[in-house]
């Protein structure tokens, strides 16, 4: 994959970031949303292993590096406006730092908030904390 072509088509925001949605390539399951900067896009396209930018740590975040739950890139798509990325990935294990399969496990309903999917791996097992 050509990082230069991708980088020229992406419109990064004023902080140099672009939202990236991760979707399981074979099931269509939406796993998570994170941010990427130019370096994360380049590394992802060159290595085939998804890399994000952590706004809280102000550093690259190589998905699965500490949790052992990596994402392998299958397809890199840029939306029509160039301001959002869709990453079709092969997620090994869980995508969410809370131990849920995906980050979208809280449903808003008439009675308030409901957790609609279980923790698969407790965070203490993911991160040893």
ABEGO torsion letter per residue (X at the ends): XBAAAAAAABBBBAAGBBBBBBBBAAAGBBABBBBBBAAAAAAAAAAGBBBBBBAAAGBBBBBGAAAGBBBBBABBBBBAAGABBBBBBBBBEBABAAGBABABABBBBAAEBBBABBBABBAAAAAGX
